[in-house]
């Protein structure tokens, strides 16, 4: 909790970053609506992007913010205290997760009430899936920050961890129409299950076993990324 409060206090002193995290997904959804210029076309493409946009933004913010903590020596000093590695990582997750919840609430409210997004299933399930997507992006961002030495290097990890998932998640081509190798790759990428879950909720009101399985996979991947992130926390000095 102390780690989460510290991160949130730092974010309050950086209003531009807070504005980008909270408003950017909504602005992108507005842009998407005017690009399609059709509520029907927008409702077909928007559900998947409602999860993809927070995923990408939280990946960038979490990786860069955590890298700053590493390079500034803050993490180094914290590692000398009795605080556990998992406590530290889950403190970051709690802080960024709180922002992710607000981010998704704003984007979903704008999309449904103003942009005409039609949702057949329960709205709370749609928002929960989008929040899990944002948490997944945040968890991956925390994990990859351990392998970067500069902020530029952190951004370079996007083509490795984000772009393949974006291309193979079924956003552009249905997964069952891809070549067998690409289908296999998409099956091991968590964003694919997020897109499947979001698409299901907008088209059906039934809470099926497949939807529950997709949610478990997304949450499991996020927790795994957080645990791996904790495993990479090491002191740089003896």
TIKEFI-479050 format. One record per residue (C-alpha): y negated, z, x; residue in one letter. Coordinates in nm, 4 decimals, padded with zeros to 6 digits. Layout:
N
<node y="Y" z="Z" x="X" res="A"/>
...
//
This chain:
238
<node y="00.0000" z="00.0000" x="00.0000" res="X"/>
<node y="-00.2394" z="00.0771" x="00.2846" res="X"/>
<node y="-00.1716" z="-00.2680" x="00.4348" res="X"/>
<node y="-00.2322" z="-00.4331" x="00.0982" res="X"/>
<node y="-00.5596" z="-00.2446" x="00.0488" res="X"/>
<node y="-00.6749" z="-00.3426" x="00.3980" res="X"/>
<node y="-00.6028" z="-00.7129" x="00.3407" res="X"/>
<node y="-00.7735" z="-00.7110" x="00.0000" res="X"/>
<node y="-01.0758" z="-00.5356" x="00.1510" res="X"/>
<node y="-01.0986" z="-00.8082" x="00.4149" res="X"/>
<node y="-01.0751" z="-01.0778" x="00.1487" res="X"/>
<node y="-01.3631" z="-00.9201" x="-00.0462" res="X"/>
<node y="-01.5852" z="-00.9830" x="00.2555" res="X"/>
<node y="-01.4845" z="-01.3518" x="00.2631" res="X"/>
<node y="-01.5964" z="-01.4886" x="-00.0762" res="X"/>
<node y="-01.5436" z="-01.8518" x="00.0231" res="X"/>
<node y="-01.1749" z="-01.7905" x="00.0925" res="X"/>
<node y="-01.1355" z="-01.5944" x="-00.2302" res="X"/>
<node y="-01.3048" z="-01.8726" x="-00.4270" res="X"/>
<node y="-01.0782" z="-02.1334" x="-00.2704" res="X"/>
<node y="-00.7633" z="-01.9355" x="-00.3462" res="X"/>
<node y="-00.8584" z="-01.8580" x="-00.7058" res="X"/>
<node y="-01.0295" z="-02.1782" x="-00.8141" res="X"/>
<node y="-00.8834" z="-02.4613" x="-00.6074" res="X"/>
<node y="-00.5615" z="-02.5057" x="-00.8139" res="X"/>
<node y="-00.7694" z="-02.5198" x="-01.1329" res="X"/>
<node y="-01.0108" z="-02.7732" x="-00.9833" res="X"/>
<node y="-00.7187" z="-02.9879" x="-00.8699" res="X"/>
<node y="-00.5690" z="-02.9745" x="-01.2192" res="X"/>
<node y="-00.9044" z="-03.0825" x="-01.3665" res="X"/>
<node y="-00.9179" z="-03.3717" x="-01.1205" res="X"/>
<node y="-00.5620" z="-03.4675" x="-01.2098" res="X"/>
<node y="-00.6465" z="-03.4690" x="-01.5808" res="X"/>
<node y="-00.9338" z="-03.7134" x="-01.5312" res="X"/>
<node y="-00.7258" z="-03.9285" x="-01.2963" res="X"/>
<node y="-00.4651" z="-03.9834" x="-01.5694" res="X"/>
<node y="-00.7268" z="-03.9933" x="-01.8465" res="X"/>
<node y="-00.4480" z="-03.9230" x="-02.0958" res="X"/>
<node y="-00.3173" z="-03.5926" x="-02.2289" res="X"/>
<node y="00.0351" z="-03.7364" x="-02.2616" res="X"/>
<node y="00.0486" z="-03.8593" x="-01.9015" res="X"/>
<node y="-00.1120" z="-03.5374" x="-01.7821" res="X"/>
<node y="00.1491" z="-03.3262" x="-01.9631" res="X"/>
<node y="00.4264" z="-03.5166" x="-01.7851" res="X"/>
<node y="00.2905" z="-03.4662" x="-01.4321" res="X"/>
<node y="00.0961" z="-03.1399" x="-01.4592" res="X"/>
<node y="00.3813" z="-02.8853" x="-01.4936" res="X"/>
<node y="00.5279" z="-02.9618" x="-01.1521" res="X"/>
<node y="00.1870" z="-02.9662" x="-00.9853" res="X"/>
<node y="00.1005" z="-02.6353" x="-01.1510" res="X"/>
<node y="00.3562" z="-02.4894" x="-00.9148" res="X"/>
<node y="00.3016" z="-02.7192" x="-00.6183" res="X"/>
<node y="-00.0734" z="-02.6586" x="-00.5796" res="X"/>
<node y="-00.0482" z="-02.2751" x="-00.5555" res="X"/>
<node y="00.2519" z="-02.3161" x="-00.3235" res="X"/>
<node y="00.0536" z="-02.5275" x="-00.0758" res="X"/>
<node y="-00.2655" z="-02.3214" x="-00.0916" res="X"/>
<node y="-00.0893" z="-01.9867" x="-00.0483" res="X"/>
<node y="00.1125" z="-02.1277" x="00.2428" res="X"/>
<node y="-00.2069" z="-02.2244" x="00.4235" res="X"/>
<node y="-00.3960" z="-01.9019" x="00.3504" res="X"/>
<node y="-00.1068" z="-01.6694" x="00.4366" res="X"/>
<node y="-00.0156" z="-01.8473" x="00.7604" res="X"/>
<node y="-00.3735" z="-01.8615" x="00.8909" res="X"/>
<node y="-00.4661" z="-01.5068" x="00.7845" res="X"/>
<node y="-00.1532" z="-01.3577" x="00.9374" res="X"/>
<node y="-00.2046" z="-01.5589" x="01.2555" res="X"/>
<node y="-00.5545" z="-01.4140" x="01.2861" res="X"/>
<node y="-00.4038" z="-01.0665" x="01.2594" res="X"/>
<node y="-00.1641" z="-01.1523" x="01.5402" res="X"/>
<node y="-00.4193" z="-01.3113" x="01.7743" res="X"/>
<node y="-00.6854" z="-01.0448" x="01.7146" res="X"/>
<node y="-00.4460" z="-00.7687" x="01.8179" res="X"/>
<node y="-00.4405" z="-00.5995" x="01.4758" res="X"/>
<node y="-00.0670" z="-00.6424" x="01.4360" res="X"/>
<node y="-00.0163" z="-00.5301" x="01.7946" res="X"/>
<node y="-00.1947" z="-00.2022" x="01.7208" res="X"/>
<node y="-00.0125" z="-00.1546" x="01.3914" res="X"/>
<node y="00.3208" z="-00.1958" x="01.5665" res="X"/>
<node y="00.2430" z="00.1143" x="01.7737" res="X"/>
<node y="00.2322" z="00.3260" x="01.4562" res="X"/>
<node y="00.5344" z="00.4574" x="01.2614" res="X"/>
<node y="00.4913" z="00.1834" x="00.9979" res="X"/>
<node y="00.8062" z="-00.0247" x="00.9453" res="X"/>
<node y="00.8183" z="-00.4008" x="00.9832" res="X"/>
<node y="00.9292" z="-00.4560" x="00.6251" res="X"/>
<node y="00.6561" z="-00.2189" x="00.5041" res="X"/>
<node y="00.3999" z="-00.4272" x="00.6882" res="X"/>
<node y="00.5272" z="-00.7628" x="00.5664" res="X"/>
<node y="00.5653" z="-00.6491" x="00.2068" res="X"/>
<node y="00.2137" z="-00.5061" x="00.2266" res="X"/>
<node y="00.0880" z="-00.8558" x="00.3070" res="X"/>
<node y="00.3057" z="-00.9922" x="00.0263" res="X"/>
<node y="00.1609" z="-00.7424" x="-00.2230" res="X"/>
<node y="-00.1963" z="-00.8323" x="-00.1304" res="X"/>
<node y="-00.1467" z="-01.2083" x="-00.1382" res="X"/>
<node y="00.0778" z="-01.1777" x="-00.4417" res="X"/>
<node y="-00.2017" z="-01.0098" x="-00.6358" res="X"/>
<node y="-00.4287" z="-01.3015" x="-00.5547" res="X"/>
<node y="-00.1510" z="-01.5457" x="-00.6481" res="X"/>
<node y="-00.1166" z="-01.3886" x="-00.9932" res="X"/>
<node y="-00.4892" z="-01.4323" x="-01.0631" res="X"/>
<node y="-00.4756" z="-01.7839" x="-00.9206" res="X"/>
<node y="-00.1938" z="-01.8890" x="-01.1531" res="X"/>
<node y="-00.3431" z="-01.7187" x="-01.4590" res="X"/>
<node y="-00.6691" z="-01.9093" x="-01.4133" res="X"/>
<node y="-00.4980" z="-02.2445" x="-01.3458" res="X"/>
<node y="-00.2568" z="-02.2096" x="-01.6388" res="X"/>
<node y="-00.5304" z="-02.0996" x="-01.8796" res="X"/>
<node y="-00.7508" z="-02.3936" x="-01.7818" res="X"/>
<node y="-00.4624" z="-02.6407" x="-01.8074" res="X"/>
<node y="-00.3369" z="-02.5240" x="-02.1469" res="X"/>
<node y="-00.6589" z="-02.4349" x="-02.3265" res="X"/>
<node y="-00.8961" z="-02.6991" x="-02.1880" res="X"/>
<node y="-00.7003" z="-02.9843" x="-02.0311" res="X"/>
<node y="-00.4451" z="-03.0229" x="-02.3097" res="X"/>
<node y="-00.1239" z="-02.9334" x="-02.1266" res="X"/>
<node y="00.1557" z="-02.9106" x="-02.3846" res="X"/>
<node y="00.4157" z="-02.6410" x="-02.3223" res="X"/>
<node y="00.7233" z="-02.6232" x="-02.5472" res="X"/>
<node y="00.8690" z="-02.3074" x="-02.3951" res="X"/>
<node y="00.7110" z="-01.9629" x="-02.3668" res="X"/>
<node y="00.3853" z="-01.9686" x="-02.1753" res="X"/>
<node y="00.4683" z="-01.6466" x="-01.9902" res="X"/>
<node y="00.7763" z="-01.8083" x="-01.8356" res="X"/>
<node y="00.5654" z="-02.1006" x="-01.7159" res="X"/>
<node y="00.3204" z="-01.8599" x="-01.5550" res="X"/>
<node y="00.6012" z="-01.6550" x="-01.4015" res="X"/>
<node y="00.7513" z="-01.9644" x="-01.2385" res="X"/>
<node y="00.4122" z="-02.0711" x="-01.1043" res="X"/>
<node y="00.3596" z="-01.7201" x="-00.9622" res="X"/>
<node y="00.7009" z="-01.7348" x="-00.7944" res="X"/>
<node y="00.6002" z="-02.0711" x="-00.6428" res="X"/>
<node y="00.2830" z="-01.9179" x="-00.5034" res="X"/>
<node y="00.4793" z="-01.6210" x="-00.3672" res="X"/>
<node y="00.7272" z="-01.8600" x="-00.2063" res="X"/>
<node y="00.4451" z="-02.0480" x="-00.0337" res="X"/>
<node y="00.2963" z="-01.7167" x="00.0769" res="X"/>
<node y="00.6300" z="-01.5940" x="00.2147" res="X"/>
<node y="00.6877" z="-01.9159" x="00.4091" res="X"/>
<node y="00.3323" z="-01.8941" x="00.5440" res="X"/>
<node y="00.3947" z="-01.5404" x="00.6691" res="X"/>
<node y="00.7169" z="-01.6554" x="00.8329" res="X"/>
<node y="00.5833" z="-01.9629" x="01.0153" res="X"/>
<node y="00.2788" z="-01.7750" x="01.1462" res="X"/>
<node y="00.5133" z="-01.6152" x="01.3993" res="X"/>
<node y="00.5706" z="-01.9522" x="01.5676" res="X"/>
<node y="00.2050" z="-02.0575" x="01.5982" res="X"/>
<node y="-00.0393" z="-01.9605" x="01.8697" res="X"/>
<node y="-00.3541" z="-02.1099" x="01.7141" res="X"/>
<node y="-00.4773" z="-02.1870" x="01.3634" res="X"/>
<node y="-00.4403" z="-02.5566" x="01.4383" res="X"/>
<node y="-00.0731" z="-02.5025" x="01.5168" res="X"/>
<node y="-00.0307" z="-02.3123" x="01.1904" res="X"/>
<node y="-00.1646" z="-02.6138" x="00.9996" res="X"/>
<node y="00.0733" z="-02.8379" x="01.1947" res="X"/>
<node y="00.3668" z="-02.6597" x="01.0339" res="X"/>
<node y="00.2707" z="-02.8053" x="00.6951" res="X"/>
<node y="00.4424" z="-03.1421" x="00.7639" res="X"/>
<node y="00.7561" z="-02.9500" x="00.8634" res="X"/>
<node y="00.7817" z="-02.6893" x="00.5879" res="X"/>
<node y="00.5740" z="-02.8307" x="00.3010" res="X"/>
<node y="00.5633" z="-03.2104" x="00.3019" res="X"/>
<node y="00.9431" z="-03.2715" x="00.2937" res="X"/>
<node y="00.9711" z="-03.0355" x="-00.0029" res="X"/>
<node y="00.6814" z="-03.2093" x="-00.1756" res="X"/>
<node y="00.8428" z="-03.5515" x="-00.1335" res="X"/>
<node y="01.1964" z="-03.4479" x="-00.2309" res="X"/>
<node y="01.1327" z="-03.1968" x="-00.5108" res="X"/>
<node y="01.1484" z="-03.4618" x="-00.7840" res="X"/>
<node y="00.7740" z="-03.4913" x="-00.8261" res="X"/>
<node y="00.7604" z="-03.8625" x="-00.7445" res="X"/>
<node y="01.1206" z="-03.9768" x="-00.8070" res="X"/>
<node y="01.3865" z="-03.7947" x="-01.0122" res="X"/>
<node y="01.6254" z="-03.6180" x="-00.7789" res="X"/>
<node y="01.9352" z="-03.7729" x="-00.9356" res="X"/>
<node y="01.7984" z="-04.1216" x="-00.8563" res="X"/>
<node y="01.7602" z="-04.0540" x="-00.4833" res="X"/>
<node y="02.0081" z="-04.1562" x="-00.2161" res="X"/>
<node y="02.2913" z="-03.9079" x="-00.1652" res="X"/>
<node y="02.1493" z="-03.7780" x="00.1644" res="X"/>
<node y="01.8067" z="-03.7195" x="00.0100" res="X"/>
<node y="01.9663" z="-03.5518" x="-00.2911" res="X"/>
<node y="02.1541" z="-03.3155" x="-00.0588" res="X"/>
<node y="01.8324" z="-03.2345" x="00.1291" res="X"/>
<node y="01.6464" z="-03.1678" x="-00.1953" res="X"/>
<node y="01.9243" z="-02.9313" x="-00.3034" res="X"/>
<node y="01.8541" z="-02.7003" x="-00.0082" res="X"/>
<node y="01.4759" z="-02.6958" x="-00.0603" res="X"/>
<node y="01.3463" z="-02.4185" x="-00.2888" res="X"/>
<node y="01.0530" z="-02.6177" x="-00.4259" res="X"/>
<node y="01.3027" z="-02.8520" x="-00.5955" res="X"/>
<node y="01.4267" z="-02.5661" x="-00.8131" res="X"/>
<node y="01.0693" z="-02.4638" x="-00.8932" res="X"/>
<node y="00.9847" z="-02.8127" x="-01.0169" res="X"/>
<node y="01.3060" z="-02.8254" x="-01.2207" res="X"/>
<node y="01.2224" z="-02.4903" x="-01.3808" res="X"/>
<node y="00.8641" z="-02.5868" x="-01.4632" res="X"/>
<node y="00.9754" z="-02.9193" x="-01.6120" res="X"/>
<node y="01.2383" z="-02.7433" x="-01.8235" res="X"/>
<node y="00.9897" z="-02.4919" x="-01.9665" res="X"/>
<node y="00.7438" z="-02.7614" x="-02.0732" res="X"/>
<node y="01.0172" z="-02.9608" x="-02.2496" res="X"/>
<node y="01.2417" z="-02.6929" x="-02.4002" res="X"/>
<node y="01.2023" z="-02.3472" x="-02.5492" res="X"/>
<node y="01.5576" z="-02.2443" x="-02.4540" res="X"/>
<node y="01.6143" z="-01.9959" x="-02.1728" res="X"/>
<node y="01.9298" z="-02.1468" x="-02.0266" res="X"/>
<node y="02.1568" z="-02.0356" x="-01.7464" res="X"/>
<node y="02.0264" z="-02.3208" x="-01.5327" res="X"/>
<node y="01.6694" z="-02.1985" x="-01.5715" res="X"/>
<node y="01.7742" z="-01.8430" x="-01.4824" res="X"/>
<node y="01.9589" z="-01.9757" x="-01.1776" res="X"/>
<node y="01.6527" z="-02.1667" x="-01.0634" res="X"/>
<node y="01.4389" z="-01.8504" x="-01.0907" res="X"/>
<node y="01.6922" z="-01.6492" x="-00.8903" res="X"/>
<node y="01.6971" z="-01.9140" x="-00.6157" res="X"/>
<node y="01.3161" z="-01.9246" x="-00.5905" res="X"/>
<node y="01.2887" z="-01.5452" x="-00.5769" res="X"/>
<node y="01.5764" z="-01.5201" x="-00.3302" res="X"/>
<node y="01.4188" z="-01.7742" x="-00.0952" res="X"/>
<node y="01.0872" z="-01.5872" x="-00.1065" res="X"/>
<node y="01.2550" z="-01.2539" x="-00.0235" res="X"/>
<node y="01.4573" z="-01.4184" x="00.2546" res="X"/>
<node y="01.1396" z="-01.5659" x="00.4059" res="X"/>
<node y="00.9756" z="-01.2208" x="00.3965" res="X"/>
<node y="01.2745" z="-01.0582" x="00.5673" res="X"/>
<node y="01.2765" z="-01.3299" x="00.8345" res="X"/>
<node y="00.9026" z="-01.2765" x="00.8745" res="X"/>
<node y="00.9633" z="-00.9069" x="00.9363" res="X"/>
<node y="01.2275" z="-00.9947" x="01.1946" res="X"/>
<node y="00.9707" z="-01.1987" x="01.3920" res="X"/>
<node y="00.7265" z="-00.9054" x="01.4223" res="X"/>
<node y="00.7423" z="-00.7997" x="01.7840" res="X"/>
<node y="00.5018" z="-00.6300" x="02.0176" res="X"/>
<node y="00.3664" z="-00.8635" x="02.2822" res="X"/>
<node y="00.3095" z="-00.5806" x="02.5298" res="X"/>
<node y="00.5575" z="-00.3112" x="02.6382" res="X"/>
//
